[in-house]
Amino acid sequence: MNGPSSTPLLVSADWGVHTHLFNLEPQTFGFLEDVLAEVIELFPSPAIHIGGDEAVQDEWNASPQVRARAGRLGVHDLGLQPYFMQRIGRYLAAHGRRIVGWDEILQPGLKKDVIVMSWHGVAGAHSAAVAGNDAILAPWPTLYFDNRRAHSRPSRRAA
């Protein structure tokens, strides 16, 4: 993210929040659009989930390159993530797709065709619905299905 001389990051195999975010440069969006073009080709779904949760913005705020780019775009501190998500959303909309994102994307300026998937409980889904967005409830831990099952659960196999 900090330029061509930066040490490349390895893909993490760990669970949890990661602090690395894509930068706001045109080449980054070109790369992401290339990836999304392949996703669109492979999956005919009318909606594509683009995440948007747990975006720790410390790197963005500390990066002179990102801050300068944000300034040229007229984007202020709290607007970096909405800008990023809206730009990806415009690309997907131009290709006949709706975005789905976790409830952290529920920000001012969110388009009405965005589907909000609420994992923080019911409040995010309710706020999305009041704002005119479709919503999906996936509150943790009750309906958050990607958590690994506990090892201590008894097996249901016949003895």
KEKE-3310 file (N, C-alpha, C; in steps of 0.2 Angstrom, whole numbers, plus 5000, padded with zeros to 4 digits):
npx = (5004:5010:5018:5029:5041:5038:5038:5031:5015:5010:4997:4986:4982:4975:4962:4952:4952:4960:4972:4976:4972:4965:4972:4968:4970:4969:4974:4972:4958:4956:4962:4953:4941:4944:4945:4932:4925:4928:4921:4908:4906:4908:4898:4881:4872:4861:4866:4881:4892:4902:4908:4915:4916:4924:4934:4948:4955:4967:4979:4976:4974:4986:4994:5003:5001:4988:4981:4983:4978:4965:4962:4963:4952:4942:4937:4934:4940:4931:4924:4931:4929:4915:4917:4925:4917:4906:4911:4915:4902:4896:4902:4898:4884:4884:4886:4874:4872:4869:4875:4880:4883:4891:4884:4892:4893:4883:4881:4879:4873:4872:4867:4850:4848:4857:4860:4860:4868:4866:4876:4878:4868:4850:4848:4856:4850:4837:4839:4843:4832:4823:4829:4826:4833:4835:4837:4847:4846:4859:4863:4877:4879:4870:4864:4875:4884:4897:4905:4916:4911:4910:4922:4918:4906:4894:4894:4882:4882:4877:4880)
npy = (4994:5006:5010:5006:5001:4995:4981:4966:4960:4945:4933:4931:4917:4917:4919:4933:4951:4961:4973:4979:4988:4991:5003:5019:5021:5023:5011:5001:5000:4996:4983:4977:4978:4970:4958:4957:4957:4944:4937:4940:4934:4921:4918:4920:4927:4940:4948:4953:4949:4961:4963:4974:4975:4977:4986:4993:5008:5013:5012:5019:5032:5035:5035:5045:5045:5039:5049:5060:5056:5055:5068:5074:5068:5074:5068:5065:5061:5052:5048:5039:5024:5024:5030:5021:5009:5014:5016:5004:4998:5006:5001:4987:4989:4995:4983:4976:4971:4970:4976:4967:4970:4970:4976:4987:4995:5003:5018:5037:5042:5029:5019:5015:5003:4994:4980:4976:4967:4961:4958:4962:4961:4965:4979:4985:4979:4984:4998:4999:4994:5004:5015:5011:5001:4984:4970:4958:4947:4941:4939:4938:4927:4918:4917:4917:4909:4905:4902:4891:4875:4870:4860:4853:4849:4836:4821:4816:4804:4787:4775)
npz = (5000:5003:4992:4979:4984:4996:5007:5001:5007:5015:5012:5024:5035:5046:5057:5060:5063:5051:5048:5036:5021:5005:4994:4987:4974:4956:4949:4959:4959:4946:4947:4956:4949:4938:4945:4950:4937:4933:4943:4941:4928:4932:4941:4941:4949:4955:4965:4974:4987:4995:5007:5018:5032:5047:5044:5048:5049:5051:5044:5032:5037:5042:5030:5019:5005:5003:5010:5003:4990:4994:4997:4984:4979:4986:4997:5014:5031:5037:5026:5018:5018:5014:5001:4995:4995:4988:4975:4971:4971:4961:4950:4950:4948:4936:4929:4931:4943:4961:4976:4991:5008:5024:5039:5043:5032:5031:5029:5028:5012:5006:4993:4988:4982:4988:4997:5014:5026:5041:5055:5067:5076:5077:5075:5064:5053:5055:5054:5041:5034:5037:5031:5018:5012:5006:5018:5027:5040:5050:5063:5075:5088:5084:5070:5062:5052:5048:5058:5066:5071:5088:5096:5107:5105:5106:5096:5083:5078:5076:5089)
capx = (5000:5014:5022:5033:5047:5036:5038:5024:5012:5008:4990:4985:4978:4972:4955:4952:4952:4967:4973:4978:4966:4967:4973:4962:4973:4966:4977:4969:4951:4957:4963:4947:4936:4946:4943:4924:4923:4928:4916:4902:4906:4907:4892:4875:4868:4860:4869:4888:4894:4908:4911:4914:4916:4930:4939:4952:4957:4973:4984:4973:4975:4994:4998:5003:4999:4981:4978:4984:4973:4958:4961:4961:4945:4937:4935:4937:4942:4926:4921:4935:4926:4910:4919:4928:4911:4901:4914:4914:4895:4894:4905:4894:4878:4885:4886:4868:4873:4868:4880:4878:4888:4890:4881:4896:4893:4877:4883:4876:4874:4871:4861:4844:4849:4862:4858:4864:4868:4867:4879:4879:4861:4844:4848:4858:4845:4831:4841:4844:4825:4820:4832:4824:4837:4834:4842:4847:4848:4864:4867:4881:4882:4864:4863:4882:4885:4903:4909:4917:4907:4914:4925:4915:4899:4893:4893:4876:4883:4875:4885)
capy = (5000:5012:5011:5000:4999:4992:4974:4963:4956:4938:4932:4928:4911:4917:4921:4939:4957:4963:4980:4981:4990:4993:5010:5022:5023:5020:5004:4997:4999:4992:4976:4975:4977:4964:4952:4957:4954:4936:4934:4941:4929:4914:4918:4924:4930:4947:4951:4950:4952:4964:4963:4981:4975:4977:4990:4997:5013:5016:5013:5024:5038:5036:5035:5052:5043:5038:5055:5065:5054:5056:5075:5075:5065:5077:5063:5067:5056:5047:5046:5034:5018:5024:5031:5014:5004:5016:5016:4997:4998:5009:4996:4982:4992:4995:4976:4973:4967:4974:4974:4965:4972:4969:4982:4993:4999:5007:5025:5041:5041:5022:5019:5011:4996:4990:4975:4976:4960:4963:4953:4965:4961:4967:4986:4987:4977:4988:5004:4998:4994:5011:5019:5009:4996:4977:4968:4951:4946:4936:4941:4933:4920:4914:4916:4919:4902:4903:4901:4884:4872:4869:4853:4849:4846:4828:4819:4814:4798:4782:4772)
capz = (5000:5004:4986:4976:4988:5002:5007:5000:5012:5014:5013:5031:5035:5052:5058:5064:5060:5048:5047:5029:5017:4998:4993:4983:4967:4950:4948:4964:4957:4940:4949:4959:4944:4934:4949:4950:4931:4933:4948:4937:4923:4935:4946:4938:4955:4954:4970:4975:4993:4995:5013:5021:5039:5051:5040:5052:5044:5054:5038:5027:5040:5042:5024:5015:4999:5004:5012:4997:4985:4997:4996:4977:4977:4990:5002:5021:5035:5038:5020:5014:5017:5010:4994:4992:4993:4983:4969:4969:4970:4954:4945:4950:4946:4928:4926:4932:4950:4967:4981:4998:5012:5031:5042:5043:5026:5032:5030:5024:5005:5004:4988:4990:4979:4992:5002:5020:5029:5048:5059:5074:5079:5073:5074:5058:5048:5055:5051:5033:5031:5038:5025:5011:5009:5008:5023:5028:5046:5051:5069:5078:5085:5082:5063:5059:5050:5046:5064:5066:5076:5094:5096:5112:5104:5105:5089:5082:5074:5080:5092)
cpx = (5004:5019:5026:5038:5045:5037:5031:5022:5010:5001:4990:4981:4975:4966:4956:4952:4959:4967:4975:4972:4969:4968:4968:4965:4969:4968:4973:4962:4951:4958:4956:4942:4938:4944:4935:4921:4923:4922:4909:4901:4905:4900:4886:4871:4867:4863:4876:4890:4901:4911:4910:4915:4923:4936:4943:4956:4964:4978:4982:4975:4982:4997:4997:5000:4991:4978:4978:4979:4966:4957:4959:4954:4940:4934:4938:4937:4937:4922:4925:4932:4920:4912:4921:4922:4907:4905:4914:4907:4893:4897:4900:4887:4878:4885:4880:4868:4871:4873:4877:4884:4886:4887:4885:4896:4887:4879:4879:4878:4874:4865:4856:4844:4854:4858:4862:4863:4871:4870:4879:4872:4856:4845:4850:4853:4839:4833:4841:4836:4822:4822:4830:4828:4834:4839:4841:4850:4853:4867:4871:4879:4876:4864:4870:4885:4892:4908:4910:4914:4912:4916:4921:4908:4899:4891:4886:4876:4880:4881:4886)
cpy = (5006:5013:5005:4997:4995:4984:4971:4959:4949:4937:4928:4922:4911:4920:4928:4945:4959:4970:4983:4982:4991:5000:5013:5024:5019:5013:4999:4995:4995:4985:4973:4974:4971:4958:4951:4955:4947:4933:4935:4936:4922:4913:4922:4927:4937:4951:4948:4954:4954:4965:4970:4981:4975:4981:4995:5002:5016:5017:5019:5031:5040:5037:5042:5051:5043:5045:5060:5063:5056:5064:5077:5073:5069:5073:5065:5061:5050:5044:5041:5028:5019:5026:5025:5010:5007:5016:5008:4995:5000:5004:4990:4983:4992:4989:4972:4969:4972:4971:4972:4967:4971:4976:4988:4997:5004:5014:5030:5041:5034:5022:5014:5004:4991:4986:4975:4970:4962:4958:4956:4965:4963:4974:4988:4985:4982:4995:5004:4998:5001:5016:5017:5004:4989:4975:4961:4951:4940:4938:4936:4933:4916:4912:4917:4912:4901:4902:4893:4881:4870:4861:4849:4847:4839:4826:4816:4807:4792:4778:4765)
cpz = (5000:4998:4984:4980:4995:5001:5006:5006:5010:5015:5020:5031:5042:5052:5062:5060:5058:5047:5040:5024:5010:4998:4988:4976:4962:4949:4953:4961:4951:4942:4951:4954:4939:4938:4949:4943:4930:4938:4944:4932:4926:4938:4943:4943:4953:4960:4972:4982:4993:5001:5016:5028:5041:5047:5045:5048:5046:5048:5033:5031:5041:5036:5020:5008:4999:5005:5006:4991:4987:4996:4989:4975:4981:4995:5009:5025:5035:5032:5016:5013:5013:5002:4991:4990:4988:4976:4966:4967:4963:4949:4944:4947:4938:4925:4928:4939:4956:4972:4988:5002:5020:5034:5043:5037:5026:5034:5026:5016:5002:4999:4990:4988:4983:4997:5008:5024:5036:5052:5066:5078:5074:5071:5067:5052:5048:5052:5043:5030:5032:5032:5018:5008:5011:5014:5024:5035:5047:5058:5072:5085:5083:5075:5059:5058:5048:5052:5064:5072:5082:5094:5102:5111:5103:5098:5089:5079:5079:5083:5090)
residu = (MET:ASN:GLY:PRO:SER:SER:THR:PRO:LEU:LEU:VAL:SER:ALA:ASP:TRP:GLY:VAL:HIS:THR:HIS:LEU:PHE:ASN:LEU:GLU:PRO:GLN:THR:PHE:GLY:PHE:LEU:GLU:ASP:VAL:LEU:ALA:GLU:VAL:ILE:GLU:LEU:PHE:PRO:SER:PRO:ALA:ILE:HIS:ILE:GLY:GLY:ASP:GLU:ALA:VAL:GLN:ASP:GLU:TRP:ASN:ALA:SER:PRO:GLN:VAL:ARG:ALA:ARG:ALA:GLY:ARG:LEU:GLY:VAL:HIS:ASP:LEU:GLY:LEU:GLN:PRO:TYR:PHE:MET:GLN:ARG:ILE:GLY:ARG:TYR:LEU:ALA:ALA:HIS:GLY:ARG:ARG:ILE:VAL:GLY:TRP:ASP:GLU:ILE:LEU:GLN:PRO:GLY:LEU:LYS:LYS:ASP:VAL:ILE:VAL:MET:SER:TRP:HIS:GLY:VAL:ALA:GLY:ALA:HIS:SER:ALA:ALA:VAL:ALA:GLY:ASN:ASP:ALA:ILE:LEU:ALA:PRO:TRP:PRO:THR:LEU:TYR:PHE:ASP:ASN:ARG:ARG:ALA:HIS:SER:ARG:PRO:SER:ARG:ARG:ALA:ALA)
# end
